[in-house]
Amino acid sequence: MGPVAPIVLSQDDDLLAISKTAGIPVQPDPTGDRDLLTSLREQFNEPGIGLVHRLDRPVSGVVLFARNAKALADLSGQFQDRKVVKVYWAIVEGAMDTVVLDHVIEHDPHHHKARIGAAFSSGKQARIAVRMLTKGDRYTLVEVVPEGGAFHQIRAQLGAAGHPIKGDVKYGARRGEKDRSIALHARSITFDHPTTGERVTQSAPAPAPTLWQALIDRMRTGG
């Protein structure tokens, strides 16, 4: 059985919005596993498709790709200027309430993780706004809006707050998932279209696993 074709949420002459499955790398990495960028270039027969931004391999959700150099430059500029709004959903351990988290984060490339603490003189100030959507018996479904784009920002900040993302053992989760995914989902991304200038929001449906669906159903029924 061959590789599964990427799920296209929307497309036009300038860009592709793709729903990424957890576990798939967005671009080639040392594992040599099938990646999203290569799959799209082959599927559309467009070797010039460019990656606008990234999602960690164990994370699911919406990813944007540019289909020409002008769109790539425009969208990349919007990310640099912080004009892009990204909204994530996460299932975290414990009972978490609505809160704003501020930390200083430093990228530790030797261990491929983020470290938190004011002692790091080279660290970046990082903030995430966390909104509680619904609580289950052992987990809470939250919405997370990050400011900036520090490496592993959401994962590190939620872990430091004592509410690691389900499955994210790197940042304190009790146990990992068999497929090595973590319960972090890029729910939506809002940006200015590179040609029309229209403000656009692209959203990806929530993951299929039972806990995701149970918590989402609870949220929709006001539980």
Backbone as CSV, one residue per row, in Angstrom:
resi,resn,N_x,N_y,N_z,CA_x,CA_y,CA_z,C_x,C_y,C_z
1,MET,0.849,-1.207,0.000,0.000,0.000,0.000,0.871,1.238,0.000
2,GLY,0.629,2.171,-0.907,1.437,3.369,-1.030,1.086,4.401,0.026
3,PRO,1.844,5.513,0.045,1.591,6.568,1.015,0.240,7.223,0.792
4,VAL,-0.396,7.644,1.878,-1.700,8.297,1.797,-1.501,9.737,1.329
5,ALA,-2.320,10.179,0.380,-2.219,11.545,-0.139,-2.570,12.549,0.958
6,PRO,-1.875,13.692,1.006,-2.182,14.721,1.994,-3.624,15.208,1.870
7,ILE,-4.199,15.606,2.983,-5.568,16.117,3.011,-5.539,17.611,2.716
8,VAL,-6.090,18.013,1.590,-6.092,19.416,1.171,-7.352,20.087,1.718
9,LEU,-7.160,21.106,2.551,-8.287,21.856,3.103,-8.776,22.905,2.110
10,SER,-7.844,23.558,1.435,-8.193,24.530,0.400,-6.968,24.773,-0.469
11,GLN,-7.204,25.275,-1.673,-6.103,25.562,-2.587,-6.510,26.652,-3.556
12,ASP,-5.531,27.428,-3.995,-5.712,28.377,-5.090,-4.363,28.513,-5.791
13,ASP,-4.214,29.520,-6.631,-2.982,29.648,-7.405,-1.771,29.991,-6.548
14,ASP,-2.006,30.478,-5.324,-0.913,30.950,-4.479,-0.537,30.012,-3.343
15,LEU,-1.503,29.286,-2.823,-1.194,28.520,-1.618,-2.031,27.256,-1.489
16,LEU,-1.542,26.390,-0.624,-2.237,25.166,-0.229,-2.360,25.163,1.291
17,ALA,-3.544,24.865,1.791,-3.744,24.652,3.226,-3.980,23.157,3.422
18,ILE,-3.125,22.536,4.213,-3.116,21.089,4.377,-3.408,20.710,5.818
19,SER,-4.165,19.638,6.003,-4.392,19.073,7.333,-3.352,17.988,7.574
20,LYS,-2.387,18.271,8.438,-1.293,17.336,8.707,-1.702,16.313,9.762
21,THR,-1.398,15.066,9.488,-1.606,14.000,10.464,-0.416,13.947,11.411
22,ALA,-0.655,13.713,12.688,0.430,13.580,13.652,1.349,12.433,13.237
23,GLY,2.652,12.662,13.385,3.627,11.628,13.061,4.303,11.805,11.721
24,ILE,3.754,12.670,10.872,4.340,12.911,9.555,5.208,14.170,9.619
25,PRO,6.478,14.105,9.202,7.302,15.318,9.171,6.844,16.251,8.067
26,VAL,6.962,17.554,8.292,6.527,18.507,7.262,7.544,18.631,6.143
27,GLN,8.801,18.302,6.414,9.854,18.396,5.413,10.836,17.248,5.627
28,PRO,11.713,16.983,4.671,12.659,15.873,4.835,13.471,16.000,6.120
29,ASP,13.658,14.877,6.809,14.478,14.874,8.022,15.399,13.657,7.993
30,PRO,16.280,13.516,8.971,17.275,12.434,8.938,16.686,11.021,8.926
31,THR,15.413,10.869,9.321,14.821,9.529,9.341,14.587,8.992,7.932
32,GLY,14.428,9.904,6.963,14.105,9.476,5.613,12.658,9.088,5.426
33,ASP,11.839,9.280,6.465,10.417,8.943,6.366,9.713,9.898,5.397
34,ARG,8.615,9.417,4.853,7.826,10.211,3.918,7.414,11.532,4.565
35,ASP,7.634,12.649,3.885,7.307,13.956,4.454,6.266,14.668,3.602
36,LEU,5.638,15.656,4.211,4.509,16.347,3.602,4.942,17.187,2.393
37,LEU,6.044,17.901,2.509,6.485,18.769,1.422,6.780,17.972,0.145
38,THR,7.516,16.885,0.285,7.830,16.054,-0.877,6.566,15.453,-1.479
39,SER,5.652,15.001,-0.616,4.397,14.415,-1.096,3.600,15.413,-1.921
40,LEU,3.533,16.655,-1.460,2.779,17.682,-2.182,3.427,18.023,-3.517
41,ARG,4.745,18.146,-3.518,5.436,18.446,-4.778,5.185,17.369,-5.824
42,GLU,5.135,16.119,-5.377,4.870,15.026,-6.307,3.399,14.977,-6.705
43,GLN,2.500,15.148,-5.748,1.068,15.063,-6.023,0.628,16.123,-7.028
44,PHE,1.149,17.347,-6.877,0.749,18.449,-7.751,1.728,18.662,-8.903
45,ASN,2.791,17.857,-8.938,3.830,18.001,-9.961,4.356,19.434,-9.987
46,GLU,4.627,19.963,-8.792,5.120,21.334,-8.639,6.339,21.319,-7.712
47,PRO,7.545,21.175,-8.276,8.742,21.135,-7.434,9.041,22.441,-6.718
48,GLY,8.351,23.517,-7.111,8.595,24.809,-6.490,7.742,25.092,-5.262
49,ILE,6.852,24.174,-4.871,6.046,24.389,-3.664,6.981,24.618,-2.478
50,GLY,6.709,25.677,-1.712,7.577,26.033,-0.589,6.881,25.945,0.748
51,LEU,7.652,25.649,1.780,7.142,25.537,3.141,7.154,26.906,3.805
52,VAL,5.997,27.354,4.262,5.859,28.679,4.863,6.222,28.653,6.347
53,HIS,5.798,27.604,7.039,6.040,27.474,8.482,6.070,25.992,8.816
54,ARG,6.291,25.655,10.062,6.459,24.254,10.440,5.549,23.862,11.587
55,LEU,5.289,22.572,11.670,4.677,21.957,12.845,5.579,20.817,13.276
56,ASP,5.738,20.629,14.564,6.517,19.498,15.056,5.929,18.190,14.547
57,ARG,6.774,17.225,14.345,6.339,15.935,13.799,5.188,15.302,14.585
58,PRO,5.193,15.297,15.932,4.101,14.644,16.655,2.815,15.459,16.754
59,VAL,2.795,16.637,16.139,1.645,17.541,16.216,0.808,17.426,14.946
60,SER,-0.509,17.566,15.075,-1.411,17.547,13.927,-1.922,18.957,13.650
61,GLY,-2.590,19.126,12.494,-3.274,20.384,12.238,-2.926,21.049,10.930
62,VAL,-3.345,22.296,10.797,-3.258,23.021,9.534,-1.841,23.549,9.292
63,VAL,-1.371,23.349,8.051,-0.062,23.854,7.618,-0.239,24.537,6.261
64,LEU,0.421,25.678,6.081,0.351,26.408,4.811,1.584,26.143,3.956
65,PHE,1.369,26.008,2.641,2.445,25.878,1.675,2.207,26.895,0.560
66,ALA,3.288,27.507,0.081,3.186,28.493,-1.003,3.463,27.825,-2.335
67,ARG,2.725,28.253,-3.361,2.876,27.650,-4.696,3.706,28.503,-5.647
68,ASN,4.184,29.649,-5.182,5.067,30.480,-6.007,5.929,31.337,-5.083
69,ALA,6.979,31.907,-5.659,7.960,32.645,-4.862,7.362,33.895,-4.226
70,LYS,6.462,34.569,-4.939,5.842,35.787,-4.391,5.021,35.459,-3.143
71,ALA,4.216,34.408,-3.214,3.391,34.030,-2.068,4.258,33.597,-0.893
72,LEU,5.346,32.884,-1.194,6.239,32.425,-0.124,6.864,33.615,0.599
73,ALA,7.336,34.590,-0.170,7.962,35.762,0.437,6.954,36.562,1.258
74,ASP,5.744,36.723,0.722,4.709,37.500,1.415,4.311,36.839,2.728
75,LEU,4.019,35.537,2.672,3.578,34.826,3.876,4.703,34.730,4.909
76,SER,5.928,34.498,4.435,7.063,34.449,5.359,7.232,35.787,6.072
77,GLY,7.020,36.878,5.326,7.095,38.199,5.921,6.031,38.423,6.977
78,GLN,4.825,37.903,6.729,3.755,38.032,7.719,4.104,37.297,9.012
79,PHE,4.736,36.131,8.888,5.161,35.418,10.089,6.217,36.221,10.846
80,GLN,7.177,36.778,10.118,8.233,37.564,10.764,7.667,38.790,11.461
81,ASP,6.662,39.409,10.850,6.053,40.618,11.406,4.944,40.312,12.411
82,ARG,4.738,39.043,12.689,3.731,38.583,13.662,2.318,39.029,13.297
83,LYS,2.022,38.996,11.992,0.676,39.304,11.527,-0.194,38.052,11.449
84,VAL,0.426,36.904,11.617,-0.293,35.633,11.533,-0.751,35.220,12.928
85,VAL,-2.006,34.800,13.034,-2.554,34.333,14.313,-2.764,32.825,14.223
86,LYS,-2.124,32.095,15.120,-2.269,30.639,15.166,-3.014,30.253,16.444
87,VAL,-3.986,29.386,16.287,-4.771,28.889,17.427,-4.604,27.382,17.495
88,TYR,-4.258,26.900,18.682,-4.064,25.474,18.901,-5.082,24.944,19.900
89,TRP,-5.385,23.671,19.771,-6.082,22.938,20.821,-5.107,21.929,21.410
90,ALA,-5.217,21.708,22.710,-4.355,20.737,23.365,-5.138,20.028,24.461
91,ILE,-4.827,18.756,24.641,-5.338,18.004,25.786,-4.190,17.928,26.788
92,VAL,-4.400,18.517,27.960,-3.333,18.567,28.960,-3.712,17.755,30.195
93,GLU,-2.702,17.322,30.924,-2.925,16.553,32.138,-3.432,17.459,33.261
94,GLY,-4.370,16.926,34.050,-4.877,17.655,35.200,-5.986,18.626,34.860
95,ALA,-6.416,19.374,35.891,-7.492,20.356,35.747,-6.867,21.731,35.590
96,MET,-6.892,22.266,34.383,-6.265,23.550,34.096,-7.320,24.607,33.837
97,ASP,-7.080,25.801,34.363,-8.006,26.904,34.170,-7.458,27.898,33.153
98,THR,-8.294,28.842,32.764,-7.882,29.891,31.839,-6.787,30.738,32.477
99,VAL,-5.690,30.966,31.720,-4.541,31.664,32.287,-3.655,32.177,31.155
100,VAL,-2.845,33.187,31.447,-1.792,33.647,30.539,-0.455,33.250,31.149
101,LEU,0.379,32.569,30.379,1.668,32.087,30.882,2.803,32.867,30.236
102,ASP,3.685,33.394,31.070,4.878,34.113,30.606,6.117,33.390,31.113
103,HIS,7.048,33.094,30.221,8.300,32.448,30.587,9.429,32.991,29.719
104,VAL,10.648,32.749,30.177,11.824,32.961,29.336,12.247,31.589,28.815
105,ILE,12.406,31.484,27.493,12.695,30.193,26.860,14.017,30.260,26.112
106,GLU,14.801,29.213,26.277,16.028,29.060,25.492,16.004,27.731,24.767
107,HIS,16.419,27.744,23.508,16.498,26.525,22.707,17.787,25.784,23.065
108,ASP,17.636,24.519,23.466,18.777,23.649,23.756,18.929,22.676,22.587
109,PRO,19.762,23.010,21.583,19.854,22.165,20.390,20.482,20.803,20.661
110,HIS,21.280,20.698,21.711,21.934,19.421,22.014,20.924,18.353,22.432
111,HIS,19.871,18.790,23.108,18.829,17.860,23.561,17.526,18.037,22.786
112,HIS,17.545,18.902,21.771,16.390,19.166,20.910,15.141,19.465,21.748
113,LYS,15.293,20.415,22.659,14.143,20.810,23.467,14.313,22.259,23.922
114,ALA,13.253,22.808,24.482,13.293,24.155,25.035,13.476,24.067,26.542
115,ARG,14.223,24.997,27.074,14.416,25.063,28.523,13.895,26.403,29.020
116,ILE,13.324,26.372,30.206,12.662,27.557,30.757,13.360,27.990,32.039
117,GLY,13.547,29.312,32.177,14.124,29.843,33.402,14.732,31.196,33.157
118,ALA,14.550,32.118,34.100,15.043,33.479,33.950,16.562,33.547,33.936
119,ALA,17.225,32.466,34.328,18.689,32.471,34.399,19.340,32.479,33.028
120,PHE,18.593,32.137,31.995,19.175,32.068,30.647,19.258,33.472,30.051
121,SER,20.474,34.005,29.973,20.639,35.365,29.469,20.286,35.487,27.990
122,SER,20.403,34.362,27.259,20.117,34.400,25.822,18.689,33.987,25.500
123,GLY,17.872,33.783,26.527,16.508,33.311,26.306,15.596,34.386,25.743
124,LYS,14.467,33.933,25.179,13.444,34.820,24.635,12.243,34.852,25.567
125,GLN,11.642,36.030,25.697,10.402,36.130,26.444,9.287,35.501,25.617
126,ALA,8.514,34.626,26.226,7.457,33.901,25.509,6.157,33.968,26.293
127,ARG,5.065,34.084,25.563,3.742,34.170,26.214,2.745,33.314,25.451
128,ILE,1.901,32.607,26.182,0.766,31.920,25.586,-0.490,32.249,26.388
129,ALA,-1.584,32.476,25.676,-2.889,32.666,26.306,-3.629,31.332,26.254
130,VAL,-3.989,30.824,27.414,-4.626,29.511,27.522,-6.071,29.693,27.978
131,ARG,-6.996,29.127,27.220,-8.412,29.202,27.592,-8.963,27.798,27.795
132,MET,-9.506,27.555,28.968,-10.098,26.251,29.259,-11.378,26.082,28.445
133,LEU,-11.461,24.975,27.694,-12.652,24.698,26.906,-13.583,23.719,27.612
134,THR,-13.013,22.673,28.189,-13.803,21.724,28.985,-12.861,20.838,29.776
135,LYS,-13.351,20.304,30.888,-12.544,19.431,31.740,-13.150,18.038,31.792
136,GLY,-12.293,17.039,31.705,-12.690,15.659,31.907,-12.237,15.182,33.270
137,ASP,-12.192,13.867,33.474,-11.797,13.324,34.770,-10.313,13.539,35.054
138,ARG,-9.470,13.355,34.028,-8.029,13.467,34.240,-7.356,14.478,33.313
139,TYR,-8.107,14.957,32.344,-7.518,15.834,31.332,-8.396,17.061,31.107
140,THR,-7.769,18.120,30.581,-8.478,19.345,30.220,-8.206,19.666,28.753
141,LEU,-9.259,20.015,28.028,-9.115,20.495,26.659,-8.983,22.003,26.713
142,VAL,-7.873,22.519,26.161,-7.630,23.959,26.203,-7.381,24.505,24.803
143,GLU,-7.662,25.785,24.648,-7.287,26.526,23.447,-6.049,27.350,23.802
144,VAL,-5.064,27.349,22.913,-3.810,28.055,23.181,-3.492,28.990,22.019
145,VAL,-3.231,30.257,22.354,-2.800,31.227,21.338,-1.420,31.736,21.746
146,PRO,-0.384,31.375,20.979,0.967,31.820,21.332,1.299,33.187,20.745
147,GLU,2.146,33.926,21.447,2.735,35.146,20.897,4.160,34.812,20.502
148,GLY,4.528,35.160,19.283,5.853,34.802,18.806,5.868,33.365,18.333
149,GLY,7.056,32.825,18.189,7.157,31.461,17.684,8.404,30.771,18.195
150,ALA,8.631,30.823,19.506,9.807,30.184,20.080,9.739,28.671,19.907
151,PHE,10.885,28.045,19.810,10.986,26.599,19.620,10.271,25.862,20.751
152,HIS,9.340,24.963,20.399,8.592,24.138,21.358,7.897,24.989,22.432
153,GLN,7.523,26.200,22.069,6.989,27.151,23.043,5.786,26.619,23.817
154,ILE,4.766,26.171,23.099,3.543,25.709,23.772,3.840,24.489,24.638
155,ARG,4.579,23.556,24.085,4.891,22.315,24.801,5.653,22.609,26.091
156,ALA,6.656,23.474,25.996,7.483,23.787,27.158,6.716,24.585,28.205
157,GLN,5.927,25.551,27.767,5.222,26.402,28.725,4.110,25.655,29.454
158,LEU,3.384,24.807,28.751,2.354,24.013,29.425,3.000,23.023,30.400
159,GLY,4.113,22.420,29.993,4.810,21.517,30.898,5.311,22.225,32.145
160,ALA,5.864,23.430,31.974,6.379,24.201,33.104,5.264,24.623,34.052
161,ALA,4.057,24.766,33.524,2.909,25.144,34.360,2.325,23.962,35.124
162,GLY,2.899,22.771,34.901,2.402,21.584,35.594,1.288,20.870,34.869
163,HIS,1.054,21.247,33.603,0.002,20.626,32.802,0.567,20.207,31.446
164,PRO,1.450,19.207,31.440,2.028,18.778,30.159,0.963,18.250,29.212
165,ILE,1.244,18.366,27.924,0.349,17.841,26.900,0.349,16.320,26.957
166,LYS,-0.821,15.738,26.827,-0.935,14.275,26.856,0.018,13.651,25.828
167,GLY,0.830,12.720,26.301,1.761,12.018,25.430,3.117,12.682,25.272
168,ASP,3.270,13.920,25.755,4.506,14.670,25.529,5.502,14.416,26.667
169,VAL,6.118,13.243,26.655,7.031,12.854,27.741,8.251,13.762,27.804
170,LYS,8.611,14.391,26.710,9.760,15.305,26.697,9.550,16.472,27.646
171,TYR,8.297,16.836,27.861,7.974,17.971,28.725,7.109,17.577,29.927
172,GLY,7.237,16.324,30.369,6.662,15.955,31.651,5.426,15.082,31.656
173,ALA,4.919,14.673,30.499,3.735,13.795,30.482,4.061,12.462,31.139
174,ARG,3.061,11.865,31.761,3.266,10.613,32.505,3.663,9.467,31.594
175,ARG,3.091,9.409,30.414,3.421,8.329,29.482,3.236,8.802,28.047
176,GLY,3.942,8.149,27.137,3.837,8.498,25.738,2.758,7.697,25.037
177,GLU,2.475,8.064,23.796,1.523,7.340,22.973,2.266,6.313,22.120
178,LYS,1.597,5.233,21.748,2.233,4.187,20.948,2.732,4.722,19.611
179,ASP,1.989,5.671,19.025,2.396,6.225,17.729,3.297,7.454,17.871
180,ARG,3.667,7.775,19.110,4.567,8.896,19.424,3.947,10.262,19.137
181,SER,2.653,10.303,18.927,1.976,11.590,18.751,1.806,12.266,20.114
182,ILE,1.527,13.557,20.092,1.132,14.267,21.299,-0.199,14.955,21.016
183,ALA,-0.950,15.245,22.075,-2.304,15.787,21.908,-2.269,17.305,21.746
184,LEU,-1.554,17.740,20.700,-1.489,19.153,20.341,-1.893,19.269,18.878
185,HIS,-2.850,20.154,18.616,-3.461,20.260,17.290,-3.520,21.714,16.859
186,ALA,-2.931,22.021,15.694,-3.008,23.376,15.131,-4.412,23.556,14.549
187,ARG,-5.278,24.129,15.325,-6.694,24.216,14.966,-6.949,25.191,13.818
188,SER,-6.315,26.371,13.855,-6.557,27.339,12.785,-5.374,28.281,12.625
189,ILE,-5.330,28.904,11.457,-4.307,29.902,11.167,-4.965,31.022,10.380
190,THR,-4.702,32.273,10.783,-5.320,33.442,10.159,-4.224,34.345,9.609
191,PHE,-4.376,34.777,8.347,-3.335,35.531,7.660,-3.976,36.384,6.570
192,ASP,-3.186,37.269,5.975,-3.642,38.070,4.836,-3.275,37.323,3.549
193,HIS,-4.262,37.128,2.677,-3.976,36.415,1.433,-2.924,37.190,0.636
194,PRO,-1.899,36.513,0.126,-0.786,37.221,-0.518,-1.144,37.972,-1.796
195,THR,-2.257,37.641,-2.422,-2.662,38.348,-3.648,-3.830,39.293,-3.415
196,THR,-4.882,38.810,-2.765,-6.085,39.629,-2.583,-5.996,40.550,-1.377
197,GLY,-5.147,40.216,-0.399,-5.069,41.001,0.824,-6.172,40.690,1.812
198,GLU,-7.097,39.820,1.417,-8.210,39.456,2.293,-7.702,38.699,3.515
199,ARG,-8.290,38.995,4.663,-7.958,38.269,5.891,-8.624,36.898,5.819
200,VAL,-7.827,35.842,5.926,-8.306,34.480,5.711,-8.011,33.623,6.935
201,THR,-8.956,32.771,7.291,-8.725,31.779,8.342,-8.921,30.391,7.761
202,GLN,-7.917,29.529,7.955,-8.006,28.132,7.562,-8.015,27.281,8.824
203,SER,-8.932,26.317,8.882,-9.074,25.474,10.070,-8.959,24.004,9.700
204,ALA,-8.412,23.223,10.615,-8.285,21.781,10.422,-9.173,21.059,11.427
205,PRO,-9.899,20.018,10.987,-10.757,19.275,11.921,-9.933,18.611,13.005
206,ALA,-10.553,18.412,14.143,-9.860,17.807,15.296,-9.471,16.367,14.991
207,PRO,-8.435,15.864,15.644,-8.030,14.466,15.449,-9.137,13.489,15.808
208,ALA,-9.018,12.272,15.273,-10.068,11.269,15.427,-10.073,10.497,16.749
209,PRO,-8.926,10.343,17.466,-8.932,9.496,18.660,-10.070,9.802,19.626
210,THR,-10.485,8.778,20.334,-11.689,8.826,21.170,-11.662,9.945,22.196
211,LEU,-10.536,10.150,22.879,-10.479,11.180,23.910,-10.721,12.566,23.327
212,TRP,-10.152,12.845,22.166,-10.413,14.121,21.501,-11.907,14.303,21.289
213,GLN,-12.538,13.305,20.710,-13.961,13.418,20.385,-14.824,13.517,21.639
214,ALA,-14.444,12.779,22.694,-15.217,12.818,23.939,-15.161,14.211,24.572
215,LEU,-13.981,14.803,24.593,-13.843,16.137,25.195,-14.525,17.207,24.334
216,ILE,-14.423,17.069,23.023,-15.094,18.024,22.140,-16.614,17.921,22.287
217,ASP,-17.144,16.693,22.373,-18.580,16.526,22.597,-18.996,17.136,23.923
218,ARG,-18.173,16.971,24.937,-18.462,17.540,26.253,-18.482,19.064,26.174
219,MET,-17.537,19.635,25.422,-17.479,21.087,25.258,-18.748,21.591,24.557
220,ARG,-19.162,20.892,23.514,-20.318,21.352,22.733,-21.618,21.230,23.486
221,THR,-21.676,20.321,24.437,-22.902,20.155,25.224,-22.849,20.932,26.536
222,GLY,-21.751,21.688,26.710,-21.647,22.515,27.902,-21.210,21.767,29.131
223,GLY,-20.575,20.573,28.933,-20.133,19.782,30.086,-18.837,20.279,30.677
